[in-house]
Amino acid sequence: MTTIAVTTPTGHVGSRVVRILVQAGVRPVLLLRDAGRLDPDLLPYVEPREGDLRDPDYVVAATEGVDALFWVDPTDLSVDDPNASTRALAEHAAAAVRQHAISRVVLQSSGGAELRQGAGLIDGLAAAEEILGATGTNLLALRCGYFFSNLLDDLDSLRAGVLMTAMTPDRRLPWVAPHDVAGVVAANLLAEAWSGLRIQGVHGPEDLSFADVARTITEVTGHPVAVHQIGDDELLEALTSLGIPEGAARQVVGMTTGVRELAREQARDVLTTTPTTLSAWA
């Protein structure tokens, strides 16, 4: 049976990937710092291997015997250059892929990675695509839309009735539920028919503007929410006031400015469209 490894198995996407694999009869290897964060009911069905993805020796050791890998970069905004961290971790994954001849890798990437440069934090994911692609393994890079769960990072503002964004409020872009991303990930980890380098968008059911999102949250919750656009300098100041290093904050701002007018790379079709609406998620 194929041995599948999952990184960030307690995250919004990874936790759902683990559930799907277990329900499919697979015993996944889980790379994580603390197995105590797992649902105790899962423990009989998984193989946790504790350690730190920043340790290259750990990544190589933890992926021994693995045939397929789901790789997620746990973006670290506590460092001044998160993109450098993303590239370093991708090199650790690439070393493991080469060492163990891991035949399939699914990478959680993002729309905007096609630019390669000029998209702030997304530039690190673009580099990860190239680093893992250079191993010669079969690689699927999922260029995901904006996660619904990002709204959970700003609950205080939403409670105050404000959805803040530095994006143009009426500009529509793909929004997606993390558990729908997980479904695409798990399907491709379990499938063995695909090969080569593949790029696939994960776009959710429809493109939404922040104004659309504010209206939907208002309708679903009954709590009035209005979108409020802030400038890039204001966003930078807000991020640094939270203790985020200036370099990391500038990469976050650069992500917004880099994709502000970016057209969707792939068409919305049966391969890129996923089912969960914002209304259902909210």
C-alpha positions in Angstrom: 0.0 0.0 0.0 1.2 3.5 -0.8 2.6 5.4 2.2 1.4 9.0 2.2 2.9 11.8 4.4 1.0 14.9 5.4 2.6 18.1 6.7 0.6 20.6 8.8 -1.9 17.8 9.7 -3.7 20.0 12.3 -4.2 22.9 9.9 -7.4 23.9 8.1 -6.5 21.9 5.0 -4.2 19.2 6.5 -6.6 18.1 9.2 -9.3 17.4 6.5 -6.7 15.6 4.3 -5.9 13.3 7.2 -9.6 12.5 7.8 -10.2 11.6 4.1 -7.1 9.4 3.9 -8.0 7.6 7.1 -11.6 7.0 5.8 -10.0 5.7 2.5 -8.2 3.0 4.5 -4.8 4.7 4.4 -2.6 5.1 7.5 -0.9 8.4 6.8 2.5 9.5 8.2 2.1 12.9 9.9 4.9 15.4 10.1 4.2 17.7 13.1 5.7 19.3 16.1 3.3 18.0 18.7 1.2 14.9 18.3 -0.8 16.0 21.4 -2.7 18.5 19.1 -4.2 15.6 17.2 -7.7 14.3 17.9 -7.1 11.4 20.2 -9.6 9.3 18.2 -7.3 9.6 15.2 -4.2 8.2 16.9 -4.9 4.5 16.1 -5.2 5.3 12.4 -2.1 7.5 11.8 1.6 7.5 12.3 2.8 10.7 13.9 6.5 11.6 13.5 7.3 14.6 15.6 9.8 17.2 14.7 10.4 20.6 13.2 10.2 21.2 9.4 13.0 23.7 9.8 15.4 20.8 10.6 16.5 19.2 7.4 17.6 16.0 9.1 14.2 15.6 10.6 12.4 16.0 7.3 14.5 13.4 5.6 14.2 11.0 8.5 10.4 11.5 8.9 9.7 10.8 5.2 11.6 7.4 5.1 9.4 4.9 3.4 7.1 7.5 2.0 5.7 7.3 -1.6 3.6 10.4 -1.8 3.9 13.7 0.1 1.5 16.6 0.8 3.8 19.7 1.4 2.5 22.8 3.0 4.7 25.8 4.0 3.6 27.0 7.5 4.3 30.6 6.7 6.3 32.1 9.6 5.5 35.8 10.1 7.7 35.9 13.2 10.8 36.2 11.0 11.9 39.2 8.9 12.0 37.2 5.6 9.3 34.5 5.5 10.1 33.9 1.8 13.6 32.8 2.7 12.1 30.4 5.2 9.7 29.0 2.6 12.6 28.4 0.2 14.7 26.7 2.9 11.8 24.4 3.9 11.2 23.5 0.2 14.9 22.6 0.0 14.4 20.2 2.9 11.4 18.6 1.2 13.4 18.3 -2.1 16.2 16.6 -0.2 13.7 14.1 1.2 12.2 13.5 -2.2 15.6 12.8 -3.7 16.8 10.6 -0.8 13.7 8.4 -0.7 12.6 8.6 -4.4 9.2 10.0 -3.4 7.2 9.6 -6.5 4.4 12.1 -6.1 4.2 15.5 -4.3 1.2 17.7 -3.9 2.2 21.2 -3.1 -0.2 23.8 -1.6 0.6 26.9 -3.6 -1.4 30.0 -4.5 -2.7 32.0 -7.3 -0.1 34.6 -8.2 2.8 32.1 -8.1 2.8 32.2 -11.9 4.3 35.7 -11.6 7.4 34.2 -10.0 8.4 37.6 -8.6 6.6 40.7 -7.4 3.8 39.1 -5.3 5.2 39.4 -1.8 4.7 36.2 0.3 3.6 34.3 -2.8 7.1 34.6 -4.3 8.2 32.0 -1.7 5.6 29.6 -3.0 6.7 30.2 -6.5 10.3 29.3 -5.5 9.0 26.2 -3.7 7.3 25.1 -7.0 10.6 25.4 -8.8 12.7 23.8 -6.1 10.4 20.7 -5.9 10.0 20.6 -9.7 13.7 20.4 -10.1 13.8 17.0 -8.2 12.1 15.4 -11.2 9.3 13.9 -9.1 5.7 14.0 -10.3 4.5 17.3 -8.9 1.1 18.9 -8.6 1.1 22.5 -7.6 -2.3 23.6 -6.4 -2.7 27.4 -7.0 -5.5 28.0 -4.5 -7.8 31.0 -4.2 -8.3 33.2 -1.1 -9.2 30.9 1.8 -12.6 31.6 3.6 -10.7 30.8 6.8 -8.6 34.0 6.4 -11.7 35.8 7.7 -11.1 34.1 11.1 -7.9 36.1 11.5 -9.9 39.3 11.8 -12.8 38.4 14.0 -12.6 41.5 16.2 -13.1 43.8 13.3 -15.9 41.6 12.0 -17.6 41.8 15.4 -17.3 45.6 15.1 -19.0 45.4 11.7 -16.0 46.1 9.6 -14.3 43.9 6.9 -10.9 45.6 6.2 -8.9 45.0 3.1 -6.3 46.7 1.0 -7.8 45.2 -2.1 -10.2 47.1 -4.3 -13.5 46.3 -2.7 -15.3 45.5 -5.9 -12.5 43.5 -7.5 -13.5 39.8 -7.7 -11.1 36.9 -7.1 -11.4 33.2 -6.4 -12.4 32.4 -2.8 -12.3 28.8 -1.6 -13.2 26.7 1.5 -10.1 25.0 2.9 -11.9 21.6 3.2 -12.6 21.7 -0.6 -8.8 22.2 -1.1 -8.3 19.2 1.1 -10.6 17.1 -1.1 -8.5 17.9 -4.2 -5.3 17.2 -2.3 -6.5 13.8 -1.0 -7.9 12.7 -4.4 -4.5 13.4 -6.0 -2.5 11.7 -3.2 -4.6 8.6 -3.6 -4.6 8.6 -7.4 -1.6 7.0 -9.1 -2.5 7.7 -12.7 -1.1 11.3 -13.0 2.5 12.2 -13.8 4.8 15.0 -14.7 4.5 18.6 -13.6 0.9 19.8 -13.2 -0.6 23.2 -12.3 -4.2 23.2 -11.1 -6.3 26.1 -9.8 -8.6 25.6 -6.8 -11.1 28.4 -7.3 -14.1 27.7 -5.1 -17.6 28.0 -6.6 -17.5 31.7 -7.7 -15.3 34.7 -7.8 -16.1 37.2 -5.0 -15.2 40.7 -4.1 -14.7 41.9 -0.6 -17.9 43.8 -1.0 -19.7 40.5 -1.9 -18.1 38.9 1.2 -19.3 41.6 3.5 -22.9 41.3 2.1 -22.8 37.5 2.5 -21.6 37.6 6.1 -24.3 40.1 6.9 -27.0 38.0 5.3 -25.9 34.7 6.9 -25.2 36.0 10.4 -27.7 38.8 10.7 -24.8 40.9 11.9 -24.2 44.0 9.7 -20.7 44.1 8.2 -19.4 46.7 5.8 -16.2 46.6 3.8 -13.6 49.2 4.5 -10.6 49.7 2.2 -7.3 50.7 3.7 -4.1 51.9 2.0 -0.9 49.9 1.7 0.8 52.1 4.2 -2.0 51.7 6.7 -1.9 48.0 6.2 1.8 48.0 6.9 1.4 50.0 10.0 -1.4 47.7 11.3 0.8 44.6 10.7 3.9 46.0 12.4 1.7 47.2 15.4 0.8 43.6 15.9 4.5 42.8 16.4 5.1 41.4 12.9 8.7 42.2 11.7 8.8 45.0 9.1 10.3 42.7 6.5 7.5 40.1 6.9 4.9 42.9 7.0 6.2 44.3 3.7 5.9 40.8 2.1 2.3 40.6 3.2 1.6 44.1 1.7 3.6 43.0 -1.4 1.2 40.0 -1.8 -1.7 42.4 -1.9 -0.2 44.9 -4.3 1.2 42.1 -6.5 -2.1 40.4 -7.2 -4.4 43.4 -7.0 -5.1 43.5 -10.7 -4.0 40.0 -11.6 -6.2 38.1 -13.9 -7.1 34.5 -13.0 -4.5 32.2 -14.6 -6.7 29.2 -15.3 -10.2 29.1 -16.5 -13.1 28.3 -14.1 -14.1 24.8 -15.2 -14.9 21.4 -13.8 -11.3 20.9 -12.7 -10.8 24.2 -10.9 -14.3 24.8 -9.4 -15.1 23.4 -6.0 -18.6 23.3 -4.4 -18.7 25.0 -1.0 -20.2 28.5 -1.1 -19.2 31.3 1.3 -22.8 31.2 2.6 -22.5 27.6 3.6 -19.1 28.1 5.2 -20.1 31.2 7.0 
